Amino acid sequence: MPHSKRDVSAANFSLHEAHCMRFLAICPECNEPIALKEMEKHQEEEHKQVRVFATVLTGKYTILCSIALSRDGPEV
């Protein structure tokens, strides 16, 4: 499985592949290649969910909403 998603010349392929397999991993959330040493930071910054609470006033009723937001979109 290609790790870097880059086009590499045939002459450099073996060295490039070995480097990628050693230092990169595919993020399970976004399927992008991420340096292994940066994976935890990437997960925290790019895929952390934040719970947002909102109160909506509609005429007679008050609606309380809760939604989890992430970089990938809302999860209700």
Gaussian input, Z-matrix of N, CA and C with variables (Angstrom, degrees):
# hf/3-21g

backbone

0 1
 N
 C     1     B1
 C     2     B2     1     A1
 N     3     B3     2     A2     1     D1
 C     4     B4     3     A3     2     D2
 C     5     B5     4     A4     3     D3
 N     6     B6     5     A5     4     D4
 C     7     B7     6     A6     5     D5
 C     8     B8     7     A7     6     D6
 N     9     B9     8     A8     7     D7
 C    10    B10     9     A9     8     D8
 C    11    B11    10    A10     9     D9
 N    12    B12    11    A11    10    D10
 C    13    B13    12    A12    11    D11
 C    14    B14    13    A13    12    D12
 N    15    B15    14    A14    13    D13
 C    16    B16    15    A15    14    D14
 C    17    B17    16    A16    15    D15
 N    18    B18    17    A17    16    D16
 C    19    B19    18    A18    17    D17
 C    20    B20    19    A19    18    D18
 N    21    B21    20    A20    19    D19
 C    22    B22    21    A21    20    D20
 C    23    B23    22    A22    21    D21
 N    24    B24    23    A23    22    D22
 C    25    B25    24    A24    23    D23
 C    26    B26    25    A25    24    D24
 N    27    B27    26    A26    25    D25
 C    28    B28    27    A27    26    D26
 C    29    B29    28    A28    27    D27
 N    30    B30    29    A29    28    D28
 C    31    B31    30    A30    29    D29
 C    32    B32    31    A31    30    D30
 N    33    B33    32    A32    31    D31
 C    34    B34    33    A33    32    D32
 C    35    B35    34    A34    33    D33
 N    36    B36    35    A35    34    D34
 C    37    B37    36    A36    35    D35
 C    38    B38    37    A37    36    D36
 N    39    B39    38    A38    37    D37
 C    40    B40    39    A39    38    D38
 C    41    B41    40    A40    39    D39
 N    42    B42    41    A41    40    D40
 C    43    B43    42    A42    41    D41
 C    44    B44    43    A43    42    D42
 N    45    B45    44    A44    43    D43
 C    46    B46    45    A45    44    D44
 C    47    B47    46    A46    45    D45
 N    48    B48    47    A47    46    D46
 C    49    B49    48    A48    47    D47
 C    50    B50    49    A49    48    D48
 N    51    B51    50    A50    49    D49
 C    52    B52    51    A51    50    D50
 C    53    B53    52    A52    51    D51
 N    54    B54    53    A53    52    D52
 C    55    B55    54    A54    53    D53
 C    56    B56    55    A55    54    D54
 N    57    B57    56    A56    55    D55
 C    58    B58    57    A57    56    D56
 C    59    B59    58    A58    57    D57
 N    60    B60    59    A59    58    D58
 C    61    B61    60    A60    59    D59
 C    62    B62    61    A61    60    D60
 N    63    B63    62    A62    61    D61
 C    64    B64    63    A63    62    D62
 C    65    B65    64    A64    63    D63
 N    66    B66    65    A65    64    D64
 C    67    B67    66    A66    65    D65
 C    68    B68    67    A67    66    D66
 N    69    B69    68    A68    67    D67
 C    70    B70    69    A69    68    D68
 C    71    B71    70    A70    69    D69
 N    72    B72    71    A71    70    D70
 C    73    B73    72    A72    71    D71
 C    74    B74    73    A73    72    D72
 N    75    B75    74    A74    73    D73
 C    76    B76    75    A75    74    D74
 C    77    B77    76    A76    75    D75
 N    78    B78    77    A77    76    D76
 C    79    B79    78    A78    77    D77
 C    80    B80    79    A79    78    D78
 N    81    B81    80    A80    79    D79
 C    82    B82    81    A81    80    D80
 C    83    B83    82    A82    81    D81
 N    84    B84    83    A83    82    D82
 C    85    B85    84    A84    83    D83
 C    86    B86    85    A85    84    D84
 N    87    B87    86    A86    85    D85
 C    88    B88    87    A87    86    D86
 C    89    B89    88    A88    87    D87
 N    90    B90    89    A89    88    D88
 C    91    B91    90    A90    89    D89
 C    92    B92    91    A91    90    D90
 N    93    B93    92    A92    91    D91
 C    94    B94    93    A93    92    D92
 C    95    B95    94    A94    93    D93
 N    96    B96    95    A95    94    D94
 C    97    B97    96    A96    95    D95
 C    98    B98    97    A97    96    D96
 N    99    B99    98    A98    97    D97
 C   100   B100    99    A99    98    D98
 C   101   B101   100   A100    99    D99
 N   102   B102   101   A101   100   D100
 C   103   B103   102   A102   101   D101
 C   104   B104   103   A103   102   D102
 N   105   B105   104   A104   103   D103
 C   106   B106   105   A105   104   D104
 C   107   B107   106   A106   105   D105
 N   108   B108   107   A107   106   D106
 C   109   B109   108   A108   107   D107
 C   110   B110   109   A109   108   D108
 N   111   B111   110   A110   109   D109
 C   112   B112   111   A111   110   D110
 C   113   B113   112   A112   111   D111
 N   114   B114   113   A113   112   D112
 C   115   B115   114   A114   113   D113
 C   116   B116   115   A115   114   D114
 N   117   B117   116   A116   115   D115
 C   118   B118   117   A117   116   D116
 C   119   B119   118   A118   117   D117
 N   120   B120   119   A119   118   D118
 C   121   B121   120   A120   119   D119
 C   122   B122   121   A121   120   D120
 N   123   B123   122   A122   121   D121
 C   124   B124   123   A123   122   D122
 C   125   B125   124   A124   123   D123
 N   126   B126   125   A125   124   D124
 C   127   B127   126   A126   125   D125
 C   128   B128   127   A127   126   D126
 N   129   B129   128   A128   127   D127
 C   130   B130   129   A129   128   D128
 C   131   B131   130   A130   129   D129
 N   132   B132   131   A131   130   D130
 C   133   B133   132   A132   131   D131
 C   134   B134   133   A133   132   D132
 N   135   B135   134   A134   133   D133
 C   136   B136   135   A135   134   D134
 C   137   B137   136   A136   135   D135
 N   138   B138   137   A137   136   D136
 C   139   B139   138   A138   137   D137
 C   140   B140   139   A139   138   D138
 N   141   B141   140   A140   139   D139
 C   142   B142   141   A141   140   D140
 C   143   B143   142   A142   141   D141
 N   144   B144   143   A143   142   D142
 C   145   B145   144   A144   143   D143
 C   146   B146   145   A145   144   D144
 N   147   B147   146   A146   145   D145
 C   148   B148   147   A147   146   D146
 C   149   B149   148   A148   147   D147
 N   150   B150   149   A149   148   D148
 C   151   B151   150   A150   149   D149
 C   152   B152   151   A151   150   D150
 N   153   B153   152   A152   151   D151
 C   154   B154   153   A153   152   D152
 C   155   B155   154   A154   153   D153
 N   156   B156   155   A155   154   D154
 C   157   B157   156   A156   155   D155
 C   158   B158   157   A157   156   D156
 N   159   B159   158   A158   157   D157
 C   160   B160   159   A159   158   D158
 C   161   B161   160   A160   159   D159
 N   162   B162   161   A161   160   D160
 C   163   B163   162   A162   161   D161
 C   164   B164   163   A163   162   D162
 N   165   B165   164   A164   163   D163
 C   166   B166   165   A165   164   D164
 C   167   B167   166   A166   165   D165
 N   168   B168   167   A167   166   D166
 C   169   B169   168   A168   167   D167
 C   170   B170   169   A169   168   D168
 N   171   B171   170   A170   169   D169
 C   172   B172   171   A171   170   D170
 C   173   B173   172   A172   171   D171
 N   174   B174   173   A173   172   D172
 C   175   B175   174   A174   173   D173
 C   176   B176   175   A175   174   D174
 N   177   B177   176   A176   175   D175
 C   178   B178   177   A177   176   D176
 C   179   B179   178   A178   177   D177
 N   180   B180   179   A179   178   D178
 C   181   B181   180   A180   179   D179
 C   182   B182   181   A181   180   D180
 N   183   B183   182   A182   181   D181
 C   184   B184   183   A183   182   D182
 C   185   B185   184   A184   183   D183
 N   186   B186   185   A185   184   D184
 C   187   B187   186   A186   185   D185
 C   188   B188   187   A187   186   D186
 N   189   B189   188   A188   187   D187
 C   190   B190   189   A189   188   D188
 C   191   B191   190   A190   189   D189
 N   192   B192   191   A191   190   D190
 C   193   B193   192   A192   191   D191
 C   194   B194   193   A193   192   D192
 N   195   B195   194   A194   193   D193
 C   196   B196   195   A195   194   D194
 C   197   B197   196   A196   195   D195
 N   198   B198   197   A197   196   D196
 C   199   B199   198   A198   197   D197
 C   200   B200   199   A199   198   D198
 N   201   B201   200   A200   199   D199
 C   202   B202   201   A201   200   D200
 C   203   B203   202   A202   201   D201
 N   204   B204   203   A203   202   D202
 C   205   B205   204   A204   203   D203
 C   206   B206   205   A205   204   D204
 N   207   B207   206   A206   205   D205
 C   208   B208   207   A207   206   D206
 C   209   B209   208   A208   207   D207
 N   210   B210   209   A209   208   D208
 C   211   B211   210   A210   209   D209
 C   212   B212   211   A211   210   D210
 N   213   B213   212   A212   211   D211
 C   214   B214   213   A213   212   D212
 C   215   B215   214   A214   213   D213
 N   216   B216   215   A215   214   D214
 C   217   B217   216   A216   215   D215
 C   218   B218   217   A217   216   D216
 N   219   B219   218   A218   217   D217
 C   220   B220   219   A219   218   D218
 C   221   B221   220   A220   219   D219
 N   222   B222   221   A221   220   D220
 C   223   B223   222   A222   221   D221
 C   224   B224   223   A223   222   D222
 N   225   B225   224   A224   223   D223
 C   226   B226   225   A225   224   D224
 C   227   B227   226   A226   225   D225

   B1=1.4551
   B2=1.5313
   B3=1.3056
   B4=1.4659
   B5=1.5255
   B6=1.3061
   B7=1.4579
   B8=1.5258
   B9=1.3070
   B10=1.4639
   B11=1.5244
   B12=1.3052
   B13=1.4690
   B14=1.5281
   B15=1.3126
   B16=1.4643
   B17=1.5173
   B18=1.3176
   B19=1.4550
   B20=1.5163
   B21=1.3180
   B22=1.4637
   B23=1.5218
   B24=1.3202
   B25=1.4673
   B26=1.5230
   B27=1.3075
   B28=1.4616
   B29=1.5281
   B30=1.3205
   B31=1.4677
   B32=1.5287
   B33=1.3335
   B34=1.4693
   B35=1.5207
   B36=1.3206
   B37=1.4524
   B38=1.5250
   B39=1.3147
   B40=1.4724
   B41=1.5146
   B42=1.3174
   B43=1.4678
   B44=1.5299
   B45=1.3202
   B46=1.4625
   B47=1.5329
   B48=1.3142
   B49=1.4560
   B50=1.5338
   B51=1.3237
   B52=1.4641
   B53=1.5366
   B54=1.3265
   B55=1.4621
   B56=1.5314
   B57=1.3217
   B58=1.4628
   B59=1.5206
   B60=1.3204
   B61=1.4608
   B62=1.5274
   B63=1.2984
   B64=1.4661
   B65=1.5262
   B66=1.3315
   B67=1.4581
   B68=1.5309
   B69=1.3294
   B70=1.4636
   B71=1.5243
   B72=1.3225
   B73=1.4605
   B74=1.5298
   B75=1.3074
   B76=1.4608
   B77=1.5267
   B78=1.3084
   B79=1.4614
   B80=1.5268
   B81=1.3265
   B82=1.4606
   B83=1.5331
   B84=1.3185
   B85=1.4572
   B86=1.5303
   B87=1.3409
   B88=1.4701
   B89=1.5332
   B90=1.3256
   B91=1.4644
   B92=1.5183
   B93=1.3226
   B94=1.4623
   B95=1.5239
   B96=1.3379
   B97=1.4627
   B98=1.5265
   B99=1.3228
   B100=1.4547
   B101=1.5223
   B102=1.3301
   B103=1.4653
   B104=1.5232
   B105=1.3295
   B106=1.4630
   B107=1.5212
   B108=1.3339
   B109=1.4605
   B110=1.5263
   B111=1.3308
   B112=1.4630
   B113=1.5348
   B114=1.3401
   B115=1.4674
   B116=1.5268
   B117=1.3097
   B118=1.4718
   B119=1.5296
   B120=1.3257
   B121=1.4674
   B122=1.5338
   B123=1.3240
   B124=1.4648
   B125=1.5315
   B126=1.3312
   B127=1.4611
   B128=1.5297
   B129=1.3293
   B130=1.4630
   B131=1.5254
   B132=1.3183
   B133=1.4626
   B134=1.5311
   B135=1.3085
   B136=1.4616
   B137=1.5291
   B138=1.3251
   B139=1.4608
   B140=1.5252
   B141=1.3113
   B142=1.4575
   B143=1.5247
   B144=1.3264
   B145=1.4527
   B146=1.5191
   B147=1.3096
   B148=1.4530
   B149=1.5183
   B150=1.3207
   B151=1.4624
   B152=1.5217
   B153=1.3244
   B154=1.4598
   B155=1.5296
   B156=1.3135
   B157=1.4614
   B158=1.5218
   B159=1.3209
   B160=1.4616
   B161=1.5161
   B162=1.2935
   B163=1.4620
   B164=1.5184
   B165=1.3244
   B166=1.4563
   B167=1.5223
   B168=1.3181
   B169=1.4580
   B170=1.5177
   B171=1.3355
   B172=1.4659
   B173=1.5200
   B174=1.3070
   B175=1.4650
   B176=1.5074
   B177=1.3316
   B178=1.4592
   B179=1.5176
   B180=1.3221
   B181=1.4583
   B182=1.5283
   B183=1.3127
   B184=1.4586
   B185=1.5246
   B186=1.2900
   B187=1.4616
   B188=1.5237
   B189=1.3198
   B190=1.4574
   B191=1.5182
   B192=1.3108
   B193=1.4633
   B194=1.5189
   B195=1.3073
   B196=1.4536
   B197=1.5172
   B198=1.3218
   B199=1.4654
   B200=1.5268
   B201=1.3248
   B202=1.4524
   B203=1.5142
   B204=1.3184
   B205=1.4583
   B206=1.5193
   B207=1.3052
   B208=1.4548
   B209=1.5020
   B210=1.3120
   B211=1.4543
   B212=1.5271
   B213=1.3315
   B214=1.4574
   B215=1.5251
   B216=1.3202
   B217=1.4521
   B218=1.5068
   B219=1.3244
   B220=1.4632
   B221=1.5131
   B222=1.3118
   B223=1.4652
   B224=1.5205
   B225=1.3035
   B226=1.4708
   B227=1.4970
   A1=108.48
   A2=117.57
   A3=119.30
   A4=110.72
   A5=114.75
   A6=119.56
   A7=112.58
   A8=117.77
   A9=119.65
   A10=113.47
   A11=117.64
   A12=122.71
   A13=112.21
   A14=117.08
   A15=121.89
   A16=110.07
   A17=115.25
   A18=120.41
   A19=108.01
   A20=116.51
   A21=122.15
   A22=107.67
   A23=116.12
   A24=119.36
   A25=110.05
   A26=115.80
   A27=121.31
   A28=111.37
   A29=117.40
   A30=120.87
   A31=111.67
   A32=118.22
   A33=121.76
   A34=113.41
   A35=117.52
   A36=120.11
   A37=113.77
   A38=118.42
   A39=121.04
   A40=111.88
   A41=117.00
   A42=120.77
   A43=110.27
   A44=116.41
   A45=120.96
   A46=110.86
   A47=116.90
   A48=121.62
   A49=111.33
   A50=116.95
   A51=120.93
   A52=110.73
   A53=116.63
   A54=121.32
   A55=110.60
   A56=117.22
   A57=121.66
   A58=111.85
   A59=116.94
   A60=120.39
   A61=111.29
   A62=116.97
   A63=120.76
   A64=112.14
   A65=118.50
   A66=121.03
   A67=115.54
   A68=118.56
   A69=120.60
   A70=111.46
   A71=114.50
   A72=121.08
   A73=106.94
   A74=116.03
   A75=120.79
   A76=107.79
   A77=116.25
   A78=121.40
   A79=108.82
   A80=117.76
   A81=119.61
   A82=113.78
   A83=117.59
   A84=121.44
   A85=112.46
   A86=116.86
   A87=120.23
   A88=113.45
   A89=117.31
   A90=122.82
   A91=113.84
   A92=116.85
   A93=121.67
   A94=109.70
   A95=117.68
   A96=119.92
   A97=110.62
   A98=116.24
   A99=122.80
   A100=107.82
   A101=116.15
   A102=119.78
   A103=108.65
   A104=116.86
   A105=120.48
   A106=111.87
   A107=117.23
   A108=119.85
   A109=112.39
   A110=118.08
   A111=122.43
   A112=113.14
   A113=117.85
   A114=120.45
   A115=112.48
   A116=118.62
   A117=120.56
   A118=110.72
   A119=116.61
   A120=120.98
   A121=110.19
   A122=117.01
   A123=121.90
   A124=110.38
   A125=117.16
   A126=121.03
   A127=111.05
   A128=116.25
   A129=120.75
   A130=111.97
   A131=117.40
   A132=121.10
   A133=113.52
   A134=117.50
   A135=120.53
   A136=114.36
   A137=117.67
   A138=119.33
   A139=114.02
   A140=117.37
   A141=120.90
   A142=109.20
   A143=116.06
   A144=120.26
   A145=109.82
   A146=115.14
   A147=122.18
   A148=107.16
   A149=116.73
   A150=120.72
   A151=108.53
   A152=115.70
   A153=122.61
   A154=108.20
   A155=115.58
   A156=121.22
   A157=108.68
   A158=116.20
   A159=120.52
   A160=109.66
   A161=115.25
   A162=121.91
   A163=106.98
   A164=115.88
   A165=121.45
   A166=107.78
   A167=116.86
   A168=121.78
   A169=108.68
   A170=116.41
   A171=120.91
   A172=108.45
   A173=117.22
   A174=120.44
   A175=111.49
   A176=116.64
   A177=122.25
   A178=113.13
   A179=117.97
   A180=121.09
   A181=112.33
   A182=115.12
   A183=122.30
   A184=106.75
   A185=116.46
   A186=121.79
   A187=108.08
   A188=116.21
   A189=121.60
   A190=108.14
   A191=117.07
   A192=122.06
   A193=109.75
   A194=115.68
   A195=122.36
   A196=107.11
   A197=116.54
   A198=120.97
   A199=108.81
   A200=116.53
   A201=122.04
   A202=108.16
   A203=117.08
   A204=121.62
   A205=109.85
   A206=114.61
   A207=120.97
   A208=107.94
   A209=116.55
   A210=120.33
   A211=111.81
   A212=115.48
   A213=121.37
   A214=113.00
   A215=118.46
   A216=122.04
   A217=112.00
   A218=117.61
   A219=120.69
   A220=112.75
   A221=114.80
   A222=122.63
   A223=105.71
   A224=117.16
   A225=121.40
   A226=110.00
   D1=127.49
   D2=179.09
   D3=-67.57
   D4=132.87
   D5=-178.61
   D6=-91.60
   D7=-40.00
   D8=-172.72
   D9=-92.20
   D10=-14.88
   D11=-177.79
   D12=59.66
   D13=30.25
   D14=179.31
   D15=-110.70
   D16=151.92
   D17=172.05
   D18=-80.54
   D19=132.04
   D20=-177.36
   D21=-131.51
   D22=139.19
   D23=178.60
   D24=-65.52
   D25=152.12
   D26=-178.86
   D27=-59.01
   D28=-34.40
   D29=-178.84
   D30=-64.96
   D31=-30.56
   D32=-177.26
   D33=-104.12
   D34=1.57
   D35=-170.76
   D36=-60.77
   D37=-48.10
   D38=-176.65
   D39=-60.52
   D40=-45.02
   D41=179.51
   D42=-66.49
   D43=-43.19
   D44=179.18
   D45=-62.02
   D46=-45.46
   D47=-179.49
   D48=-61.32
   D49=-44.10
   D50=179.19
   D51=-62.17
   D52=-42.75
   D53=179.13
   D54=-62.36
   D55=-47.45
   D56=-179.08
   D57=-62.39
   D58=-43.66
   D59=-179.28
   D60=-64.56
   D61=-30.33
   D62=-178.01
   D63=-82.89
   D64=-36.51
   D65=-169.88
   D66=-113.31
   D67=-9.53
   D68=-177.39
   D69=-121.28
   D70=155.56
   D71=172.35
   D72=-140.37
   D73=154.82
   D74=176.87
   D75=-88.75
   D76=125.33
   D77=178.51
   D78=-64.92
   D79=128.17
   D80=-179.65
   D81=-69.50
   D82=-17.84
   D83=-179.01
   D84=-85.47
   D85=-46.00
   D86=-172.98
   D87=-116.33
   D88=-3.28
   D89=179.27
   D90=60.17
   D91=28.47
   D92=176.45
   D93=-102.20
   D94=148.01
   D95=176.61
   D96=-72.40
   D97=131.05
   D98=-177.92
   D99=-132.58
   D100=139.90
   D101=175.27
   D102=-61.03
   D103=135.01
   D104=-178.51
   D105=-54.07
   D106=-40.26
   D107=-178.11
   D108=-70.59
   D109=-14.58
   D110=179.85
   D111=-104.72
   D112=-0.90
   D113=-173.05
   D114=-61.74
   D115=-44.87
   D116=-179.49
   D117=-61.98
   D118=-45.16
   D119=178.32
   D120=-62.57
   D121=-42.89
   D122=178.43
   D123=-58.99
   D124=-46.53
   D125=-179.69
   D126=-60.47
   D127=-43.76
   D128=-178.89
   D129=-66.99
   D130=-42.64
   D131=-174.75
   D132=-82.75
   D133=-35.50
   D134=-173.22
   D135=-98.42
   D136=-25.22
   D137=-171.61
   D138=-124.97
   D139=7.54
   D140=179.13
   D141=-67.46
   D142=135.38
   D143=176.47
   D144=-95.50
   D145=141.41
   D146=178.99
   D147=-121.31
   D148=128.26
   D149=178.77
   D150=-86.93
   D151=128.45
   D152=-178.54
   D153=-117.59
   D154=132.55
   D155=177.60
   D156=-111.61
   D157=139.41
   D158=-179.49
   D159=-140.26
   D160=148.24
   D161=174.69
   D162=-114.96
   D163=126.57
   D164=-179.28
   D165=-116.34
   D166=123.38
   D167=177.56
   D168=-97.21
   D169=120.98
   D170=179.95
   D171=-129.80
   D172=93.94
   D173=178.99
   D174=60.61
   D175=-111.58
   D176=-177.67
   D177=-83.25
   D178=-19.64
   D179=-169.31
   D180=-107.54
   D181=147.79
   D182=171.24
   D183=-112.97
   D184=124.34
   D185=-178.83
   D186=-109.46
   D187=125.51
   D188=175.53
   D189=-99.61
   D190=127.77
   D191=-177.16
   D192=-120.12
   D193=148.61
   D194=173.68
   D195=-136.74
   D196=131.32
   D197=-178.77
   D198=-143.85
   D199=141.54
   D200=175.71
   D201=-96.75
   D202=123.38
   D203=-179.94
   D204=-108.52
   D205=138.56
   D206=173.88
   D207=-135.20
   D208=173.98
   D209=179.30
   D210=-63.22
   D211=-28.12
   D212=-177.67
   D213=-81.48
   D214=-11.45
   D215=-179.92
   D216=129.90
   D217=172.67
   D218=-176.60
   D219=-75.32
   D220=150.09
   D221=174.90
   D222=-126.43
   D223=113.31
   D224=-175.80
   D225=-89.23

